[in-house]
Amino acid sequence: IGNAAKNFTNINRIAINMLRSDDKKASMVRKRLAAGWDNDYMLKLLKI
Protein backbone atom coordinates (compact mmCIF):
# COMPACT_ATOMS: atom_id res chain seq x y z
CA ILE A 1 0.00 0.00 0.00
CA GLY A 2 2.91 2.34 0.67
CA ASN A 3 4.12 2.28 -2.94
CA ALA A 4 0.73 2.32 -4.66
CA ALA A 5 1.02 5.90 -5.92
CA LYS A 6 4.50 5.32 -7.36
CA ASN A 7 3.41 2.06 -8.97
CA PHE A 8 0.38 3.71 -10.56
CA THR A 9 2.54 6.58 -11.83
CA ASN A 10 4.93 4.13 -13.48
CA ILE A 11 2.11 2.18 -15.12
CA ASN A 12 0.56 5.44 -16.33
CA ARG A 13 3.88 6.57 -17.86
CA ILE A 14 4.31 3.25 -19.65
CA ALA A 15 0.81 3.48 -21.09
CA ILE A 16 1.33 7.06 -22.27
CA ASN A 17 4.64 6.12 -23.89
CA MET A 18 2.94 3.25 -25.72
CA LEU A 19 0.34 5.67 -27.08
CA ARG A 20 3.04 8.15 -28.10
CA SER A 21 5.03 5.46 -29.91
CA ASP A 22 2.09 4.72 -32.21
CA ASP A 23 2.33 6.43 -35.60
CA LYS A 24 -1.43 6.88 -35.93
CA LYS A 25 -2.35 10.52 -36.62
CA ALA A 26 -4.77 11.06 -33.75
CA SER A 27 -4.81 12.85 -30.43
CA MET A 28 -3.81 11.06 -27.26
CA VAL A 29 -7.45 11.07 -26.15
CA ARG A 30 -8.57 9.42 -29.40
CA LYS A 31 -5.79 6.83 -29.21
CA ARG A 32 -6.75 6.00 -25.62
CA LEU A 33 -10.40 5.65 -26.52
CA ALA A 34 -9.57 3.56 -29.59
CA ALA A 35 -7.46 1.22 -27.45
CA GLY A 36 -10.41 0.78 -25.10
CA TRP A 37 -12.86 0.11 -27.92
CA ASP A 38 -10.72 -1.97 -30.29
CA ASN A 39 -8.89 -4.98 -28.87
CA ASP A 40 -6.79 -5.39 -32.02
CA TYR A 41 -5.52 -1.81 -31.72
CA MET A 42 -4.78 -2.34 -28.03
CA LEU A 43 -2.81 -5.50 -28.81
CA LYS A 44 -0.92 -3.59 -31.51
CA LEU A 45 0.05 -0.97 -28.92
CA LEU A 46 1.12 -3.69 -26.51
CA LYS A 47 3.01 -5.44 -29.36
CA ILE A 48 1.50 -8.81 -28.54
PyMOL Python script that loads the backbone (N, CA, C, O; Angstrom):
from pymol import cmd

cmd.read_pdbstr("""\
ATOM      1  N   ILE A   1       0.835  -1.184   0.000  1.00  0.00           N
ATOM      2  CA  ILE A   1       0.000   0.000   0.000  1.00  0.00           C
ATOM      3  C   ILE A   1       0.882   1.251   0.000  1.00  0.00           C
ATOM      4  O   ILE A   1       0.479   2.283  -0.536  1.00  0.00           O
ATOM      5  N   GLY A   2       2.044   1.179   0.574  1.00  0.00           N
ATOM      6  CA  GLY A   2       2.913   2.343   0.666  1.00  0.00           C
ATOM      7  C   GLY A   2       3.449   2.819  -0.673  1.00  0.00           C
ATOM      8  O   GLY A   2       3.752   4.002  -0.830  1.00  0.00           O
ATOM      9  N   ASN A   3       3.571   1.916  -1.643  1.00  0.00           N
ATOM     10  CA  ASN A   3       4.121   2.285  -2.942  1.00  0.00           C
ATOM     11  C   ASN A   3       3.059   2.364  -4.024  1.00  0.00           C
ATOM     12  O   ASN A   3       3.399   2.426  -5.205  1.00  0.00           O
ATOM     13  N   ALA A   4       1.812   2.365  -3.667  1.00  0.00           N
ATOM     14  CA  ALA A   4       0.732   2.324  -4.660  1.00  0.00           C
ATOM     15  C   ALA A   4       0.772   3.524  -5.595  1.00  0.00           C
ATOM     16  O   ALA A   4       0.591   3.363  -6.802  1.00  0.00           O
ATOM     17  N   ALA A   5       1.001   4.699  -5.079  1.00  0.00           N
ATOM     18  CA  ALA A   5       1.021   5.904  -5.918  1.00  0.00           C
ATOM     19  C   ALA A   5       2.174   5.857  -6.915  1.00  0.00           C
ATOM     20  O   ALA A   5       2.001   6.213  -8.080  1.00  0.00           O
ATOM     21  N   LYS A   6       3.336   5.425  -6.468  1.00  0.00           N
ATOM     22  CA  LYS A   6       4.497   5.322  -7.361  1.00  0.00           C
ATOM     23  C   LYS A   6       4.262   4.256  -8.425  1.00  0.00           C
ATOM     24  O   LYS A   6       4.595   4.450  -9.594  1.00  0.00           O
ATOM     25  N   ASN A   7       3.689   3.134  -8.013  1.00  0.00           N
ATOM     26  CA  ASN A   7       3.409   2.063  -8.970  1.00  0.00           C
ATOM     27  C   ASN A   7       2.419   2.521 -10.028  1.00  0.00           C
ATOM     28  O   ASN A   7       2.603   2.245 -11.213  1.00  0.00           O
ATOM     29  N   PHE A   8       1.375   3.214  -9.609  1.00  0.00           N
ATOM     30  CA  PHE A   8       0.383   3.706 -10.559  1.00  0.00           C
ATOM     31  C   PHE A   8       0.998   4.728 -11.509  1.00  0.00           C
ATOM     32  O   PHE A   8       0.689   4.734 -12.700  1.00  0.00           O
ATOM     33  N   THR A   9       1.863   5.587 -10.989  1.00  0.00           N
ATOM     34  CA  THR A   9       2.539   6.575 -11.826  1.00  0.00           C
ATOM     35  C   THR A   9       3.384   5.894 -12.890  1.00  0.00           C
ATOM     36  O   THR A   9       3.383   6.316 -14.047  1.00  0.00           O
ATOM     37  N   ASN A  10       4.099   4.853 -12.517  1.00  0.00           N
ATOM     38  CA  ASN A  10       4.934   4.130 -13.482  1.00  0.00           C
ATOM     39  C   ASN A  10       4.088   3.445 -14.544  1.00  0.00           C
ATOM     40  O   ASN A  10       4.438   3.479 -15.724  1.00  0.00           O
ATOM     41  N   ILE A  11       2.997   2.833 -14.154  1.00  0.00           N
ATOM     42  CA  ILE A  11       2.109   2.180 -15.122  1.00  0.00           C
ATOM     43  C   ILE A  11       1.513   3.218 -16.061  1.00  0.00           C
ATOM     44  O   ILE A  11       1.408   2.979 -17.264  1.00  0.00           O
ATOM     45  N   ASN A  12       1.125   4.363 -15.524  1.00  0.00           N
ATOM     46  CA  ASN A  12       0.563   5.438 -16.334  1.00  0.00           C
ATOM     47  C   ASN A  12       1.584   5.940 -17.353  1.00  0.00           C
ATOM     48  O   ASN A  12       1.235   6.165 -18.512  1.00  0.00           O
ATOM     49  N   ARG A  13       2.826   6.118 -16.943  1.00  0.00           N
ATOM     50  CA  ARG A  13       3.883   6.566 -17.859  1.00  0.00           C
ATOM     51  C   ARG A  13       4.114   5.561 -18.972  1.00  0.00           C
ATOM     52  O   ARG A  13       4.280   5.944 -20.130  1.00  0.00           O
ATOM     53  N   ILE A  14       4.126   4.290 -18.637  1.00  0.00           N
ATOM     54  CA  ILE A  14       4.315   3.250 -19.649  1.00  0.00           C
ATOM     55  C   ILE A  14       3.185   3.296 -20.665  1.00  0.00           C
ATOM     56  O   ILE A  14       3.425   3.213 -21.870  1.00  0.00           O
ATOM     57  N   ALA A  15       1.959   3.429 -20.184  1.00  0.00           N
ATOM     58  CA  ALA A  15       0.806   3.477 -21.089  1.00  0.00           C
ATOM     59  C   ALA A  15       0.868   4.699 -21.999  1.00  0.00           C
ATOM     60  O   ALA A  15       0.583   4.595 -23.192  1.00  0.00           O
ATOM     61  N   ILE A  16       1.231   5.843 -21.456  1.00  0.00           N
ATOM     62  CA  ILE A  16       1.334   7.064 -22.267  1.00  0.00           C
ATOM     63  C   ILE A  16       2.435   6.917 -23.303  1.00  0.00           C
ATOM     64  O   ILE A  16       2.264   7.341 -24.446  1.00  0.00           O
ATOM     65  N   ASN A  17       3.558   6.328 -22.929  1.00  0.00           N
ATOM     66  CA  ASN A  17       4.641   6.121 -23.889  1.00  0.00           C
ATOM     67  C   ASN A  17       4.231   5.166 -25.000  1.00  0.00           C
ATOM     68  O   ASN A  17       4.643   5.343 -26.146  1.00  0.00           O
ATOM     69  N   MET A  18       3.432   4.165 -24.685  1.00  0.00           N
ATOM     70  CA  MET A  18       2.936   3.255 -25.720  1.00  0.00           C
ATOM     71  C   MET A  18       2.045   3.996 -26.701  1.00  0.00           C
ATOM     72  O   MET A  18       2.126   3.767 -27.908  1.00  0.00           O
ATOM     73  N   LEU A  19       1.198   4.878 -26.198  1.00  0.00           N
ATOM     74  CA  LEU A  19       0.338   5.665 -27.080  1.00  0.00           C
ATOM     75  C   LEU A  19       1.168   6.620 -27.931  1.00  0.00           C
ATOM     76  O   LEU A  19       0.880   6.802 -29.114  1.00  0.00           O
ATOM     77  N   ARG A  20       2.184   7.224 -27.348  1.00  0.00           N
ATOM     78  CA  ARG A  20       3.039   8.151 -28.103  1.00  0.00           C
ATOM     79  C   ARG A  20       3.826   7.430 -29.187  1.00  0.00           C
ATOM     80  O   ARG A  20       4.086   8.003 -30.245  1.00  0.00           O
ATOM     81  N   SER A  21       4.206   6.193 -28.941  1.00  0.00           N
ATOM     82  CA  SER A  21       5.028   5.463 -29.911  1.00  0.00           C
ATOM     83  C   SER A  21       4.239   5.050 -31.149  1.00  0.00           C
ATOM     84  O   SER A  21       4.830   4.703 -32.172  1.00  0.00           O
ATOM     85  N   ASP A  22       2.918   5.084 -31.067  1.00  0.00           N
ATOM     86  CA  ASP A  22       2.088   4.716 -32.210  1.00  0.00           C
ATOM     87  C   ASP A  22       2.136   5.824 -33.244  1.00  0.00           C
ATOM     88  O   ASP A  22       2.101   7.005 -32.897  1.00  0.00           O
ATOM     89  N   ASP A  23       2.216   5.444 -34.530  1.00  0.00           N
ATOM     90  CA  ASP A  23       2.331   6.433 -35.600  1.00  0.00           C
ATOM     91  C   ASP A  23       0.979   6.890 -36.139  1.00  0.00           C
ATOM     92  O   ASP A  23       0.922   7.628 -37.122  1.00  0.00           O
ATOM     93  N   LYS A  24      -0.087   6.466 -35.517  1.00  0.00           N
ATOM     94  CA  LYS A  24      -1.429   6.878 -35.929  1.00  0.00           C
ATOM     95  C   LYS A  24      -1.602   8.380 -35.704  1.00  0.00           C
ATOM     96  O   LYS A  24      -1.252   8.903 -34.646  1.00  0.00           O
ATOM     97  N   LYS A  25      -2.144   9.066 -36.707  1.00  0.00           N
ATOM     98  CA  LYS A  25      -2.350  10.515 -36.616  1.00  0.00           C
ATOM     99  C   LYS A  25      -3.657  10.791 -35.880  1.00  0.00           C
ATOM    100  O   LYS A  25      -4.697  11.004 -36.503  1.00  0.00           O
ATOM    101  N   ALA A  26      -3.598  10.786 -34.578  1.00  0.00           N
ATOM    102  CA  ALA A  26      -4.770  11.062 -33.749  1.00  0.00           C
ATOM    103  C   ALA A  26      -4.278  11.633 -32.427  1.00  0.00           C
ATOM    104  O   ALA A  26      -3.116  11.467 -32.056  1.00  0.00           O
ATOM    105  N   SER A  27      -5.168  12.297 -31.734  1.00  0.00           N
ATOM    106  CA  SER A  27      -4.806  12.854 -30.432  1.00  0.00           C
ATOM    107  C   SER A  27      -4.633  11.721 -29.426  1.00  0.00           C
ATOM    108  O   SER A  27      -5.055  10.589 -29.658  1.00  0.00           O
ATOM    109  N   MET A  28      -4.004  12.053 -28.311  1.00  0.00           N
ATOM    110  CA  MET A  28      -3.807  11.057 -27.259  1.00  0.00           C
ATOM    111  C   MET A  28      -5.154  10.561 -26.740  1.00  0.00           C
ATOM    112  O   MET A  28      -5.306   9.379 -26.432  1.00  0.00           O
ATOM    113  N   VAL A  29      -6.124  11.457 -26.643  1.00  0.00           N
ATOM    114  CA  VAL A  29      -7.449  11.070 -26.155  1.00  0.00           C
ATOM    115  C   VAL A  29      -8.071  10.063 -27.112  1.00  0.00           C
ATOM    116  O   VAL A  29      -8.613   9.046 -26.679  1.00  0.00           O
ATOM    117  N   ARG A  30      -7.995  10.340 -28.409  1.00  0.00           N
ATOM    118  CA  ARG A  30      -8.575   9.419 -29.397  1.00  0.00           C
ATOM    119  C   ARG A  30      -7.863   8.074 -29.393  1.00  0.00           C
ATOM    120  O   ARG A  30      -8.506   7.032 -29.514  1.00  0.00           O
ATOM    121  N   LYS A  31      -6.545   8.088 -29.257  1.00  0.00           N
ATOM    122  CA  LYS A  31      -5.791   6.833 -29.209  1.00  0.00           C
ATOM    123  C   LYS A  31      -6.196   6.014 -27.985  1.00  0.00           C
ATOM    124  O   LYS A  31      -6.359   4.796 -28.066  1.00  0.00           O
ATOM    125  N   ARG A  32      -6.356   6.697 -26.851  1.00  0.00           N
ATOM    126  CA  ARG A  32      -6.748   6.002 -25.619  1.00  0.00           C
ATOM    127  C   ARG A  32      -8.132   5.395 -25.753  1.00  0.00           C
ATOM    128  O   ARG A  32      -8.361   4.254 -25.353  1.00  0.00           O
ATOM    129  N   LEU A  33      -9.053   6.165 -26.319  1.00  0.00           N
ATOM    130  CA  LEU A  33     -10.405   5.655 -26.521  1.00  0.00           C
ATOM    131  C   LEU A  33     -10.406   4.494 -27.509  1.00  0.00           C
ATOM    132  O   LEU A  33     -11.097   3.497 -27.300  1.00  0.00           O
ATOM    133  N   ALA A  34      -9.635   4.623 -28.584  1.00  0.00           N
ATOM    134  CA  ALA A  34      -9.567   3.560 -29.590  1.00  0.00           C
ATOM    135  C   ALA A  34      -9.014   2.278 -28.976  1.00  0.00           C
ATOM    136  O   ALA A  34      -9.488   1.187 -29.293  1.00  0.00           O
ATOM    137  N   ALA A  35      -8.023   2.398 -28.107  1.00  0.00           N
ATOM    138  CA  ALA A  35      -7.457   1.220 -27.452  1.00  0.00           C
ATOM    139  C   ALA A  35      -8.486   0.555 -26.545  1.00  0.00           C
ATOM    140  O   ALA A  35      -8.481  -0.666 -26.393  1.00  0.00           O
ATOM    141  N   GLY A  36      -9.360   1.342 -25.949  1.00  0.00           N
ATOM    142  CA  GLY A  36     -10.415   0.782 -25.100  1.00  0.00           C
ATOM    143  C   GLY A  36     -11.516   0.117 -25.895  1.00  0.00           C
ATOM    144  O   GLY A  36     -12.124  -0.851 -25.438  1.00  0.00           O
ATOM    145  N   TRP A  37     -11.777   0.639 -27.097  1.00  0.00           N
ATOM    146  CA  TRP A  37     -12.865   0.105 -27.921  1.00  0.00           C
ATOM    147  C   TRP A  37     -12.426  -1.055 -28.802  1.00  0.00           C
ATOM    148  O   TRP A  37     -13.205  -1.975 -29.049  1.00  0.00           O
ATOM    149  N   ASP A  38     -11.188  -1.018 -29.276  1.00  0.00           N
ATOM    150  CA  ASP A  38     -10.725  -1.972 -30.287  1.00  0.00           C
ATOM    151  C   ASP A  38      -9.598  -2.826 -29.708  1.00  0.00           C
ATOM    152  O   ASP A  38      -8.487  -2.342 -29.494  1.00  0.00           O
ATOM    153  N   ASN A  39      -9.894  -4.087 -29.459  1.00  0.00           N
ATOM    154  CA  ASN A  39      -8.894  -4.975 -28.867  1.00  0.00           C
ATOM    155  C   ASN A  39      -7.695  -5.180 -29.776  1.00  0.00           C
ATOM    156  O   ASN A  39      -6.573  -5.307 -29.288  1.00  0.00           O
ATOM    157  N   ASP A  40      -7.907  -5.215 -31.094  1.00  0.00           N
ATOM    158  CA  ASP A  40      -6.788  -5.388 -32.022  1.00  0.00           C
ATOM    159  C   ASP A  40      -5.822  -4.203 -31.940  1.00  0.00           C
ATOM    160  O   ASP A  40      -4.604  -4.385 -31.960  1.00  0.00           O
ATOM    161  N   TYR A  41      -6.367  -3.003 -31.850  1.00  0.00           N
ATOM    162  CA  TYR A  41      -5.524  -1.807 -31.719  1.00  0.00           C
ATOM    163  C   TYR A  41      -4.764  -1.838 -30.394  1.00  0.00           C
ATOM    164  O   TYR A  41      -3.585  -1.489 -30.345  1.00  0.00           O
ATOM    165  N   MET A  42      -5.436  -2.254 -29.322  1.00  0.00           N
ATOM    166  CA  MET A  42      -4.779  -2.343 -28.027  1.00  0.00           C
ATOM    167  C   MET A  42      -3.635  -3.357 -28.071  1.00  0.00           C
ATOM    168  O   MET A  42      -2.558  -3.099 -27.534  1.00  0.00           O
ATOM    169  N   LEU A  43      -3.859  -4.492 -28.700  1.00  0.00           N
ATOM    170  CA  LEU A  43      -2.807  -5.497 -28.808  1.00  0.00           C
ATOM    171  C   LEU A  43      -1.652  -4.987 -29.660  1.00  0.00           C
ATOM    172  O   LEU A  43      -0.493  -5.305 -29.393  1.00  0.00           O
ATOM    173  N   LYS A  44      -1.966  -4.194 -30.687  1.00  0.00           N
ATOM    174  CA  LYS A  44      -0.916  -3.590 -31.508  1.00  0.00           C
ATOM    175  C   LYS A  44      -0.057  -2.659 -30.659  1.00  0.00           C
ATOM    176  O   LYS A  44       1.168  -2.662 -30.778  1.00  0.00           O
ATOM    177  N   LEU A  45      -0.694  -1.864 -29.805  1.00  0.00           N
ATOM    178  CA  LEU A  45       0.053  -0.971 -28.921  1.00  0.00           C
ATOM    179  C   LEU A  45       0.928  -1.761 -27.948  1.00  0.00           C
ATOM    180  O   LEU A  45       2.061  -1.376 -27.658  1.00  0.00           O
ATOM    181  N   LEU A  46       0.385  -2.863 -27.455  1.00  0.00           N
ATOM    182  CA  LEU A  46       1.125  -3.695 -26.508  1.00  0.00           C
ATOM    183  C   LEU A  46       2.160  -4.572 -27.196  1.00  0.00           C
ATOM    184  O   LEU A  46       3.001  -5.185 -26.538  1.00  0.00           O
ATOM    185  N   LYS A  47       2.095  -4.630 -28.531  1.00  0.00           N
ATOM    186  CA  LYS A  47       3.007  -5.438 -29.358  1.00  0.00           C
ATOM    187  C   LYS A  47       2.946  -6.906 -28.976  1.00  0.00           C
ATOM    188  O   LYS A  47       3.968  -7.570 -28.802  1.00  0.00           O
ATOM    189  N   ILE A  48       1.720  -7.392 -28.851  1.00  0.00           N
ATOM    190  CA  ILE A  48       1.497  -8.809 -28.536  1.00  0.00           C
ATOM    191  C   ILE A  48       1.063  -9.508 -29.802  1.00  0.00           C
ATOM    192  O   ILE A  48       0.816 -10.714 -29.788  1.00  0.00           O
TER     193      ILE A  48
END
""", "prot")
cmd.dss("prot")
cmd.show_as("cartoon", "prot")
cmd.util.cbc("prot")
cmd.orient("prot")
